[in-house]
Amino acid sequence: MRMLVRPAKREGTSRTIFDRPLIDGDVKPGTGGPVITIEAEGIYSDDSKYRYQIEITLGELEALIESSGPALGAGRPVSTGPNRQGHQDGGAG
């Protein structure tokens, strides 16, 4: 996951504050859906770290998947993996 930040009230350049794949400890279940918690830099300082927490409802997660188009298999049946006979179930696999 990559996060960029830039000033909101004036023109400014973007700065990448987080750039690595999410790991198991970054994502936990929340009351309304998954919660992503990461530690990243701020926009102006390399010395400080901030803890960012993103709470995503299941509806928002669904919207993210739908907006990704074919990249995440939106609009197609989800593969459930091999069945007992070793054949792939679902349409995405």
Buried (B, 14 or more C-beta within 10 A) or exposed (E): EEBEBEEEEEEEEEBEBBEEEEEEEBBEEBEEBBBBBBEBBEBEEEEEEEEBEBEBEEEBEEEEBEEEEEEBBBEEEEEEEEEEEEEEBEEBB
